[in-house]
Amino acid sequence: MRRYETIIIIDPDLSDDGRKPIIEKIKEVIEQQKGILVVLDEWGSRRLAYEIKSKTRGYYVRFDFCGMGPLVDEIERFSRIEDGVLKYMTVVLNKDVDEDALQTEIAEIQSKAEAAAKEAAQEKTTASEPIAKEPVLEDKADEADEADEADEADEADEAEFSKTDEELNNA
């Protein structure tokens, strides 16, 4: 079994509802061909290096998977005939994959994703908690005082440097 990486560029004018079936179909092909999907990265909309089908942007999706040659052939065949796919490219990452190491890698990736999701949910709940208005105003006042003090210190430094320049010119 080999490890591959396929990057497809999807038409940016497609909505999420238009992109999802393309991504799901490729995931389905990987499962049907007895492949293993390691990572699915949606990079989002990015600027293209050159125009493709009169488009200057594209929605990038990366599939990291393991499988055999017929799997890659089927993914590329689908990408060729699908109108929503602007471009695709598949490269071999590893010619001989240890399946046990691969399963542990997949488990690590999933645990990291779950931890990131929990952290994002936790940040969302703390961000949604009401913030007292008075302390915020006090903080802004303190920040303004600190900024004034910093400005005064800068002016004092400038005055000191200008005196030094005058003294040097007179000498």
N, C-alpha and C positions, 0 to 999 in steps of 0.2 A: 504494500500500500504506500502511496506517495502523498506528500503534503503539498497542496497548491494554494495559491492566492489569486483570486479573480477580483479585479476592480472593474465595476461598470459605471458608466456615466449615463444618468437618466435625464431625459428632457426636463429642464427646470420649470417649464410651463405647466407640467402635470401637477395636480393637487396631491395631497397625501393619499386620497382615495384612488388616484391613478397610479401612484408609485407602489403602494402596498401590494397589489396583485403581482407586480413584476418581481418584487423581493420574495413574496410567498411562493411564487412558482419556482424560483431558483432553489429555495429551501426545500421544496417538495421534490425537485429533481435530485437533489443530494440524498434525500432519504430513500427515494425509489431505487437509486443506483447503489444502495448500501454504503453510502459515504457517511462521513462524520463531520458535522459542522462544528468547527472549533470556536470561531469568533465571527460575529456579524457586526461590522462597524458602519454606521451611517455617518459619513463625514459632513453631509449637508451640501448646500449650494456653494459653489466656488467658481471663480473666474477661470475660464479655459485659456490655455496658452495660445491657441489659435481657434478661429471659428470652425465649428462643426455643424453642418446643416443650417447655416445662418444663425447659429446660437453662439453667444459669447460667454454664457454661464452653463454650468451643468451640476446635477445633483449626484455626488459621488457616494458609492456604496462599496465596501470591501468585504469579501467573503474569504475566510481562511478555513480551509476544509481538507479532509483526507479522502482519498478514493483512488480509483483506477482510471485509465485512459478514456474508456467509454463515458464516464461521468463528465469529464472535461468536454468531450465532443458534444454531449447533449446540452450542457450549459452554453457553449458557444453557438450551437445551432439555434437554441432558443433566443439568444441575444441578437443573432443575425436577423431573425424574422420578426422580432418584436419592434414595433415602430417607436416605442417610448425609449428604447436604448440607443443613445447616440454613439457610444464607443464602448469597447470592452477589451480587457487584456488579462491573460492567465499566465502565471509563471510558476515553475516548480520551486518550492522552498526546500524540500528534502525528499530524496529519492527512496529512502528506506526509513519508515517511521516505526518506532517502538510503541505499540498500542497501549501498554501499561503506563508509560510516561505521558502519553497523550491524554489518557483519562485523568491522571493526576493534574495535568496542566488545565484541562477543562474544569475540573473541580475548583482549582485555585482561582481561575477567572470568574467562575460563578460566585464564589464566596466574596471576591473583591467587588463584584457588581452589586451583590446584596448589601455589603457594608456601605458602599457609596450611596445606594438607594435609601438606606436607613439614615445616613448622615444628612442627605438632602431633605428627607422628610422631617428630621429633627430641626434643621435650620429653618424649614418652612414654618413649623409650629412656633418656634421662637420669634420669627419675623412677624407672624400674625398676631402675637400678643400685643395688647394695647400698651403704648408707651406714654408715660406721664408727660404732659406738656410743659409743666414748670421746670423740671430738671433740664429738659432740652434747651429752654431759654437761658437758664443759668449757664449751661455748658457753652452756649454760643457767646454769652457775655464774657465768660472766662477766656474763650478762644480769641475774642476781639481784644481783650486786655493783653493777652500774650502776644498777639500780632502787633499791637501798639508798642509794647516793650521791645520787640524784635526790631521794629522800624526805628525806634529811638537809638538802639544799639548800633544799627547800621549807619545812621546819620553820624553818630559819634565816631565810628570807625572811619567814615569818609572824611570827616573834619580832621582827624589825626593824620590820615594819609595826605591830605592836601597841605597841611602844615609841613609835613616832611618834604613834599615836593618843592614848596616855596623855599624852605631852608636849603635844599640842595641847589636850587637855581641861584640863590644869593651867594652861595659859597664859592 
